[in-house]
Amino acid sequence: MKNMKKDLAASADSFHDGSIIAASVVAGVAPSASAASFLAVPTNLTRGRAGRGLDTRNGFTAYLHKALMDANITTFLDDEEIETGEDLKPELESAIKASRASVIVLSKNYATSTWCLDELVLILKQRMTSNHIVIPIFYHVEPTHVKKQQSSFEDVMAKHKQMMEAETNENKRSKWAQKIKWWNNALIEVADLKGKVVNGRLETEVIEEIVKDIYHRLHVPIRSPLPLLIGVDYSITFVTSWLKDVSSHTTDILTILGMGGIGKTSLAQYVYGLHRCEFEASSFIGNISRRYEQNFSGLLELQKQLYDDISKPIPIQVHDASIYTLKIENVVARKKAFLVLDDIDSIDQLDALLGSKCFHPGSKIIVTTKDAWLTESCVQFKTNVKPNHVKHLLQGLREKHSQELFCFHSFMSKDPKEGYEEVSEKLVKYCEGHPLALEVLGKSLYNRDVAYWEECIEGLEKEPISRINSVLRMSYDALPSKNDKDLFKHISCFFVGIDIDIAQTILKACGINTKSGITNLKDRCLLSVGWNNKLSMHGLIQKMGRFIVHQESPDKPWKRSRLWCHEESFKVLKQKKGKGNLLGLAFDMRMLEKEKLHASFEMKTDALCNMDNLMLLQLNYVQINGSYENFPEELRWLCMHGSPLKSIPSDLRMVNLVALDMSYGNIESLGMCDSNQQQLKSRQNSSGLCGKEKMLLGSLKILNLSFCKQLRCLSGFEELPALERLILKNCIGLLEVCESIEQCVELVLIDLSYCNRLEKLPRTLRFLKKVKTLLLDGCNFGEAQVNIGDLDSPQILKANKSFINTKFSPLAVMESIPRGLKFFAIFLPSSLVRLSLANWCTSAPSSFEFEGMVKIQPMADVEKKLLCRLGWTKIDSHNERHVGTKFMDRGREESEIQHNLWRKKDAELDYALQQWEINIIYRCIISQ
């Protein structure tokens, strides 16, 4: 059968005369299916010999052949002529028997070919025995002439009888007689079947009907097997539902988004194959960006394919893209069309293929792209009647489905072979749910031993697979500016997992336009922001970005712009080879594989003296020796986790520094704790920052001293006028935050989470006008430090039920405030938007309000109408507006989490102005 297919296909390419068209059609069969289905189209395709009459070869049959090919039905055409009286060739007889349907073109000269008549007999026999579909086409003949063998059929059948009577061999004569009987019966039977009559009609319209009829009756989606899709059931359901939705009265456009190789094309192909026959016109234009770039006339070729797919098969010659656009617009305005534009990467492509006019109602367009911004920027959205646009983001497969897809390609089964479980798990984890990577790796490892697999894993750590990397790099190469490319490389090397606000602050100080840049990276699926506000990047994308930097100088790391590999950074620092080309360097001593190096290596500060342009520096758990004057003056970010320093060195160049992270270190103080400014001045020489170095941190915007257990007092805030974020999480030895914090007028975030020895907040905190977030999780504030004398102009606190709408004197206020909450009446900034009090050592009341500022109230007590206005939905399904789960508190006790609603006063008005924010905190109720 395979050889037969090959021979027929070869003859089809030559497009000579023949007598059968057999088309291979795979109707979504599984990959394991042993045979395809065939469509046989018997016609009278003579070579124009004398007396044979009209030949349909270069007319109707040519158009039918092209229509079948354009409809993704691979058409086979045999061009070898069989002399009259000869039997069918065995391979063609097999093709007919293997087919599911036949189209019979009955022309005036049809019966002149005994071969065609033999095929007709065989096809009708198949119809009786195997539900074979037969579609007769009466090409300028009347069905009654065929049935009664009149007109040209009468003459031809008479000649066949003459041939029989002239035969002198008795056996051959008997055979002739039997065949003529079969032919007569076959012509009668076929004439009674429902078919198409061409007389008086446009042949192109008849051909379109034939192709559509074949698709409907055979349920044939595409010519090749549908793509193997695993783990995308939700996406298939989503796109199918969108296709079935006919409520729109304008054009519907669905953009399928995702990084390269994530499965956008496969999803679109799958859905297109299932539903294309439901539309009057359809077209799948694949690989648009590649075809557009690789050929000077690429755009014209794309337009031609689209126009030919959706219009009548009348060839036209167009050399102007704008003319093609007009012709496409005219067609889609008249027909309900289903178009898939695969891998769009520019507005010009969309404008040329879709035009600006409205599509016929009910039309559907799917665009697959790596750029979320493109679709709504095309000219279709600049008209008075804009299309309905929906986006669908494809993300990586879950681990279960990743393993299934990987095992399919590597083992041809759902599970790994025995002995391959561990290496399979590593490779699946490496791919992070990326379908193309899973497929490419799986196929490359098929039928290889475990040792080969293990070497492959080692190689992947050094260099990504070129095919995968090239697909992913297309999005990087399409970035519009050097700024965006530099931003991508910075993030992939240093900032994945970092809070986006912190990263933006640092990178903006490095001269990067972060707002537009991050938007462009997100639009191209190169970057995302997680629920926790941290920058996230698919592992393969990050590896691609780092590989780009690696290629700057593969063998000489000191010549690259960025160093993130700890082994390479170690060598550069040890050998003092760093030069002015370096912009960023990360080194964590703990990441070195050789444990003995941890104790023996001591970095000399002069290793940095030639890195004049270094702006990003991470030296975690490194013993440093030498003058800090050697540190580059251009530093914007300095991260020194686990530093043994007890104070910030006075000779450290920090004039340009915007972010200092000395978490997990031995820092004891940043200044004097004394709140008396005169005493502070007289004692500044004994502090960590003194005299002439007072404003060396004048540019600092982010200070992170989290997990510094030795830190007792935090002061000297007058030296930090630009500070925006103060992060002191888990400083378990911290006793006091100085009142000079009021000098940090730019502060927007203060994190004192789990500073459980901190007994009070500075009173001057209320004077800060920009603080939006105050995190006090796990704190343990007592009441000893709060007294009546502290109440200069207290905010009034309304306790639940007993004190609502009542004004109190300061004494009454103090008496009404629950233990552990008395500081709130005085010290909260009026600008506060988010206050987190999770995991207190004392419990908070279920309801209280700071008048004019913030209100804490159980959701059950909030009016349903207000909750709806605040954006909550399905309220009744939340068990009377209580959302509860169970978890283990510190591994022992079960606690119930109840959602509480935090809202600013006059929330309804704020909602209308879009200036309010809802915050949810968790109130833990320990089970008794």
ChimeraX attribute file (.defattr): number of C-alpha atoms within 10 A of each C-alpha:
attribute: neighborCount
match mode: 1-to-1
recipient: residues
	/A:1	12
	/A:2	8
	/A:3	9
	/A:4	15
	/A:5	17
	/A:6	12
	/A:7	15
	/A:8	23
	/A:9	19
	/A:10	15
	/A:11	18
	/A:12	21
	/A:13	11
	/A:14	11
	/A:15	16
	/A:16	16
	/A:17	22
	/A:18	21
	/A:19	24
	/A:20	25
	/A:21	29
	/A:22	29
	/A:23	29
	/A:24	25
	/A:25	24
	/A:26	21
	/A:27	20
	/A:28	20
	/A:29	15
	/A:30	12
	/A:31	10
	/A:32	6
	/A:33	10
	/A:34	7
	/A:35	12
	/A:36	18
	/A:37	22
	/A:38	24
	/A:39	28
	/A:40	28
	/A:41	29
	/A:42	26
	/A:43	29
	/A:44	29
	/A:45	25
	/A:46	22
	/A:47	15
	/A:48	13
	/A:49	8
	/A:50	6
	/A:51	8
	/A:52	16
	/A:53	13
	/A:54	14
	/A:55	21
	/A:56	22
	/A:57	21
	/A:58	12
	/A:59	10
	/A:60	18
	/A:61	19
	/A:62	13
	/A:63	18
	/A:64	23
	/A:65	23
	/A:66	17
	/A:67	22
	/A:68	20
	/A:69	15
	/A:70	17
	/A:71	19
	/A:72	17
	/A:73	25
	/A:74	23
	/A:75	26
	/A:76	28
	/A:77	25
	/A:78	21
	/A:79	21
	/A:80	12
	/A:81	13
	/A:82	16
	/A:83	10
	/A:84	11
	/A:85	16
	/A:86	10
	/A:87	13
	/A:88	16
	/A:89	10
	/A:90	9
	/A:91	15
	/A:92	20
	/A:93	15
	/A:94	13
	/A:95	22
	/A:96	25
	/A:97	21
	/A:98	20
	/A:99	22
	/A:100	22
	/A:101	26
	/A:102	26
	/A:103	21
	/A:104	26
	/A:105	24
	/A:106	25
	/A:107	23
	/A:108	24
	/A:109	21
	/A:110	27
	/A:111	25
	/A:112	23
	/A:113	22
	/A:114	22
	/A:115	25
	/A:116	24
	/A:117	23
	/A:118	22
	/A:119	26
	/A:120	24
	/A:121	21
	/A:122	17
	/A:123	28
	/A:124	20
	/A:125	15
	/A:126	21
	/A:127	17
	/A:128	10
	/A:129	9
	/A:130	13
	/A:131	12
	/A:132	20
	/A:133	20
	/A:134	24
	/A:135	20
	/A:136	23
	/A:137	24
	/A:138	20
	/A:139	20
	/A:140	14
	/A:141	19
	/A:142	18
	/A:143	24
	/A:144	13
	/A:145	17
	/A:146	27
	/A:147	18
	/A:148	14
	/A:149	19
	/A:150	15
	/A:151	14
	/A:152	19
	/A:153	22
	/A:154	14
	/A:155	13
	/A:156	20
	/A:157	18
	/A:158	13
	/A:159	13
	/A:160	21
	/A:161	15
	/A:162	11
	/A:163	13
	/A:164	20
	/A:165	13
	/A:166	10
	/A:167	14
	/A:168	9
	/A:169	10
	/A:170	10
	/A:171	10
	/A:172	13
	/A:173	17
	/A:174	13
	/A:175	13
	/A:176	19
	/A:177	16
	/A:178	11
	/A:179	19
	/A:180	18
	/A:181	10
	/A:182	16
	/A:183	21
	/A:184	17
	/A:185	13
	/A:186	22
	/A:187	23
	/A:188	17
	/A:189	15
	/A:190	23
	/A:191	20
	/A:192	13
	/A:193	12
	/A:194	11
	/A:195	18
	/A:196	17
	/A:197	18
	/A:198	19
	/A:199	12
	/A:200	7
	/A:201	10
	/A:202	9
	/A:203	17
	/A:204	18
	/A:205	12
	/A:206	17
	/A:207	24
	/A:208	20
	/A:209	13
	/A:210	21
	/A:211	17
	/A:212	18
	/A:213	14
	/A:214	21
	/A:215	19
	/A:216	13
	/A:217	10
	/A:218	14
	/A:219	15
	/A:220	22
	/A:221	26
	/A:222	22
	/A:223	20
	/A:224	17
	/A:225	18
	/A:226	22
	/A:227	18
	/A:228	12
	/A:229	15
	/A:230	13
	/A:231	18
	/A:232	17
	/A:233	10
	/A:234	9
	/A:235	16
	/A:236	16
	/A:237	12
	/A:238	12
	/A:239	19
	/A:240	15
	/A:241	11
	/A:242	15
	/A:243	21
	/A:244	11
	/A:245	12
	/A:246	14
	/A:247	8
	/A:248	12
	/A:249	13
	/A:250	18
	/A:251	22
	/A:252	23
	/A:253	22
	/A:254	21
	/A:255	25
	/A:256	26
	/A:257	24
	/A:258	23
	/A:259	27
	/A:260	26
	/A:261	20
	/A:262	22
	/A:263	24
	/A:264	24
	/A:265	21
	/A:266	16
	/A:267	23
	/A:268	22
	/A:269	19
	/A:270	19
	/A:271	21
	/A:272	23
	/A:273	22
	/A:274	17
	/A:275	17
	/A:276	21
	/A:277	20
	/A:278	14
	/A:279	16
	/A:280	16
	/A:281	22
	/A:282	25
	/A:283	21
	/A:284	19
	/A:285	18
	/A:286	18
	/A:287	15
	/A:288	20
	/A:289	18
	/A:290	14
	/A:291	15
	/A:292	19
	/A:293	11
	/A:294	9
	/A:295	11
	/A:296	10
	/A:297	14
	/A:298	16
	/A:299	21
	/A:300	22
	/A:301	17
	/A:302	23
	/A:303	24
	/A:304	21
	/A:305	14
	/A:306	23
	/A:307	22
	/A:308	18
	/A:309	19
	/A:310	20
	/A:311	19
	/A:312	15
	/A:313	18
	/A:314	8
	/A:315	9
	/A:316	8
	/A:317	7
	/A:318	13
	/A:319	10
	/A:320	11
	/A:321	18
	/A:322	16
	/A:323	14
	/A:324	23
	/A:325	21
	/A:326	16
	/A:327	16
	/A:328	23
	/A:329	21
	/A:330	17
	/A:331	18
	/A:332	26
	/A:333	15
	/A:334	13
	/A:335	19
	/A:336	21
	/A:337	25
	/A:338	25
	/A:339	26
	/A:340	26
	/A:341	25
	/A:342	23
	/A:343	22
	/A:344	23
	/A:345	24
	/A:346	19
	/A:347	15
	/A:348	14
	/A:349	19
	/A:350	20
	/A:351	17
	/A:352	23
	/A:353	25
	/A:354	24
	/A:355	22
	/A:356	19
	/A:357	18
	/A:358	20
	/A:359	26
	/A:360	19
	/A:361	19
	/A:362	20
	/A:363	26
	/A:364	25
	/A:365	21
	/A:366	24
	/A:367	23
	/A:368	29
	/A:369	29
	/A:370	28
	/A:371	26
	/A:372	24
	/A:373	17
	/A:374	19
	/A:375	24
	/A:376	16
	/A:377	14
	/A:378	20
	/A:379	18
	/A:380	21
	/A:381	15
	/A:382	12
	/A:383	12
	/A:384	8
	/A:385	12
	/A:386	17
	/A:387	20
	/A:388	14
	/A:389	15
	/A:390	13
	/A:391	15
	/A:392	16
	/A:393	15
	/A:394	17
	/A:395	18
	/A:396	20
	/A:397	20
	/A:398	14
	/A:399	16
	/A:400	12
	/A:401	19
	/A:402	24
	/A:403	21
	/A:404	22
	/A:405	28
	/A:406	30
	/A:407	23
	/A:408	20
	/A:409	19
	/A:410	25
	/A:411	20
	/A:412	15
	/A:413	13
	/A:414	15
	/A:415	17
	/A:416	20
	/A:417	12
	/A:418	7
	/A:419	10
	/A:420	14
	/A:421	12
	/A:422	12
	/A:423	17
	/A:424	23
	/A:425	15
	/A:426	12
	/A:427	21
	/A:428	24
	/A:429	16
	/A:430	17
	/A:431	22
	/A:432	18
	/A:433	25
	/A:434	25
	/A:435	24
	/A:436	19
	/A:437	23
	/A:438	27
	/A:439	19
	/A:440	16
	/A:441	21
	/A:442	22
	/A:443	17
	/A:444	13
	/A:445	16
	/A:446	15
	/A:447	10
	/A:448	11
	/A:449	11
	/A:450	16
	/A:451	9
	/A:452	10
	/A:453	19
	/A:454	15
	/A:455	10
	/A:456	16
	/A:457	15
	/A:458	10
	/A:459	12
	/A:460	13
	/A:461	10
	/A:462	10
	/A:463	13
	/A:464	15
	/A:465	15
	/A:466	10
	/A:467	11
	/A:468	20
	/A:469	21
	/A:470	14
	/A:471	14
	/A:472	22
	/A:473	17
	/A:474	17
	/A:475	21
	/A:476	22
	/A:477	10
	/A:478	14
	/A:479	17
	/A:480	11
	/A:481	12
	/A:482	11
	/A:483	15
	/A:484	21
	/A:485	18
	/A:486	13
	/A:487	22
	/A:488	24
	/A:489	21
	/A:490	23
	/A:491	23
	/A:492	27
	/A:493	22
	/A:494	20
	/A:495	21
	/A:496	21
	/A:497	17
	/A:498	17
	/A:499	16
	/A:500	21
	/A:501	12
	/A:502	18
	/A:503	22
	/A:504	18
	/A:505	19
	/A:506	23
	/A:507	21
	/A:508	16
	/A:509	20
	/A:510	20
	/A:511	10
	/A:512	19
	/A:513	15
	/A:514	21
	/A:515	10
	/A:516	12
	/A:517	21
	/A:518	22
	/A:519	16
	/A:520	21
	/A:521	21
	/A:522	18
	/A:523	21
	/A:524	26
	/A:525	26
	/A:526	26
	/A:527	23
	/A:528	20
	/A:529	17
	/A:530	13
	/A:531	8
	/A:532	10
	/A:533	13
	/A:534	18
	/A:535	21
	/A:536	21
	/A:537	21
	/A:538	21
	/A:539	17
	/A:540	19
	/A:541	23
	/A:542	20
	/A:543	20
	/A:544	24
	/A:545	23
	/A:546	22
	/A:547	19
	/A:548	16
	/A:549	21
	/A:550	20
	/A:551	12
	/A:552	14
	/A:553	13
	/A:554	13
	/A:555	10
	/A:556	13
	/A:557	22
	/A:558	22
	/A:559	18
	/A:560	21
	/A:561	21
	/A:562	25
	/A:563	26
	/A:564	19
	/A:565	17
	/A:566	18
	/A:567	16
	/A:568	17
	/A:569	22
	/A:570	19
	/A:571	14
	/A:572	20
	/A:573	19
	/A:574	15
	/A:575	10
	/A:576	19
	/A:577	17
	/A:578	24
	/A:579	20
	/A:580	16
	/A:581	16
	/A:582	21
	/A:583	21
	/A:584	22
	/A:585	24
	/A:586	20
	/A:587	24
	/A:588	20
	/A:589	20
	/A:590	14
	/A:591	14
	/A:592	15
	/A:593	11
	/A:594	10
	/A:595	11
	/A:596	9
	/A:597	12
	/A:598	16
	/A:599	10
	/A:600	9
	/A:601	14
	/A:602	13
	/A:603	18
	/A:604	18
	/A:605	17
	/A:606	17
	/A:607	19
	/A:608	22
	/A:609	19
	/A:610	18
	/A:611	23
	/A:612	19
	/A:613	17
	/A:614	26
	/A:615	23
	/A:616	25
	/A:617	21
	/A:618	19
	/A:619	21
	/A:620	21
	/A:621	19
	/A:622	21
	/A:623	18
	/A:624	16
	/A:625	11
	/A:626	11
	/A:627	13
	/A:628	18
	/A:629	17
	/A:630	19
	/A:631	22
	/A:632	21
	/A:633	19
	/A:634	19
	/A:635	24
	/A:636	25
	/A:637	27
	/A:638	18
	/A:639	19
	/A:640	22
	/A:641	23
	/A:642	20
	/A:643	21
	/A:644	16
	/A:645	15
	/A:646	15
	/A:647	18
	/A:648	15
	/A:649	14
	/A:650	17
	/A:651	13
	/A:652	16
	/A:653	19
	/A:654	26
	/A:655	17
	/A:656	19
	/A:657	24
	/A:658	27
	/A:659	27
	/A:660	19
	/A:661	18
	/A:662	25
	/A:663	25
	/A:664	22
	/A:665	24
	/A:666	20
	/A:667	23
	/A:668	20
	/A:669	22
	/A:670	21
	/A:671	23
	/A:672	24
	/A:673	20
	/A:674	18
	/A:675	14
	/A:676	11
	/A:677	11
	/A:678	9
	/A:679	11
	/A:680	18
	/A:681	13
	/A:682	9
	/A:683	14
	/A:684	16
	/A:685	13
	/A:686	11
	/A:687	18
	/A:688	20
	/A:689	23
	/A:690	19
	/A:691	11
	/A:692	8
	/A:693	18
	/A:694	16
	/A:695	17
	/A:696	20
	/A:697	22
	/A:698	19
	/A:699	20
	/A:700	24
	/A:701	23
	/A:702	24
	/A:703	19
	/A:704	20
	/A:705	23
	/A:706	25
	/A:707	24
	/A:708	26
	/A:709	19
	/A:710	17
	/A:711	24
	/A:712	20
	/A:713	20
	/A:714	22
	/A:715	21
	/A:716	27
	/A:717	20
	/A:718	17
	/A:719	23
	/A:720	23
	/A:721	20
	/A:722	20
	/A:723	26
	/A:724	23
	/A:725	23
	/A:726	19
	/A:727	21
	/A:728	24
	/A:729	21
	/A:730	23
	/A:731	25
	/A:732	22
	/A:733	18
	/A:734	24
	/A:735	18
	/A:736	19
	/A:737	22
	/A:738	22
	/A:739	20
	/A:740	22
	/A:741	23
	/A:742	20
	/A:743	20
	/A:744	22
	/A:745	18
	/A:746	18
	/A:747	23
	/A:748	19
	/A:749	20
	/A:750	18
	/A:751	20
	/A:752	25
	/A:753	24
	/A:754	24
	/A:755	26
	/A:756	21
	/A:757	16
	/A:758	21
	/A:759	20
	/A:760	20
	/A:761	20
	/A:762	18
	/A:763	19
	/A:764	17
	/A:765	21
	/A:766	17
	/A:767	17
	/A:768	21
	/A:769	16
	/A:770	18
	/A:771	24
	/A:772	17
	/A:773	19
	/A:774	20
	/A:775	20
	/A:776	22
	/A:777	21
	/A:778	19
	/A:779	25
	/A:780	20
	/A:781	23
	/A:782	16
	/A:783	14
	/A:784	9
	/A:785	12
	/A:786	15
	/A:787	13
	/A:788	10
	/A:789	7
	/A:790	13
	/A:791	17
	/A:792	9
	/A:793	9
	/A:794	14
	/A:795	20
	/A:796	20
	/A:797	26
	/A:798	22
	/A:799	20
	/A:800	14
	/A:801	9
	/A:802	9
	/A:803	14
	/A:804	12
	/A:805	10
	/A:806	10
	/A:807	12
	/A:808	15
	/A:809	10
	/A:810	20
	/A:811	11
	/A:812	10
	/A:813	22
	/A:814	20
	/A:815	12
	/A:816	16
	/A:817	18
	/A:818	15
	/A:819	16
	/A:820	18
	/A:821	17
	/A:822	23
	/A:823	23
	/A:824	16
	/A:825	19
	/A:826	22
	/A:827	19
	/A:828	23
	/A:829	20
	/A:830	19
	/A:831	17
	/A:832	20
	/A:833	20
	/A:834	21
	/A:835	18
	/A:836	17
	/A:837	18
	/A:838	19
	/A:839	19
	/A:840	19
	/A:841	13
	/A:842	15
	/A:843	17
	/A:844	17
	/A:845	16
	/A:846	13
	/A:847	16
	/A:848	20
	/A:849	21
	/A:850	19
	/A:851	15
	/A:852	13
	/A:853	18
	/A:854	22
	/A:855	17
	/A:856	20
	/A:857	19
	/A:858	17
	/A:859	19
	/A:860	17
	/A:861	12
	/A:862	13
	/A:863	9
	/A:864	16
	/A:865	9
	/A:866	12
	/A:867	15
	/A:868	12
	/A:869	13
	/A:870	18
	/A:871	9
	/A:872	11
	/A:873	12
	/A:874	8
	/A:875	16
	/A:876	10
	/A:877	10
	/A:878	12
	/A:879	10
	/A:880	11
	/A:881	20
	/A:882	17
	/A:883	16
	/A:884	13
	/A:885	10
	/A:886	10
	/A:887	13
	/A:888	11
	/A:889	14
	/A:890	7
	/A:891	7
	/A:892	8
	/A:893	12
	/A:894	17
	/A:895	18
	/A:896	18
	/A:897	18
	/A:898	20
	/A:899	20
	/A:900	23
	/A:901	20
	/A:902	21
	/A:903	22
	/A:904	24
	/A:905	16
	/A:906	12
	/A:907	19
	/A:908	14
	/A:909	11
	/A:910	15
	/A:911	15
	/A:912	11
	/A:913	9
	/A:914	10
	/A:915	10
	/A:916	18
	/A:917	14
	/A:918	13
	/A:919	16
	/A:920	15
	/A:921	17
	/A:922	15
	/A:923	21
	/A:924	18
	/A:925	12
	/A:926	12
	/A:927	9
	/A:928	6
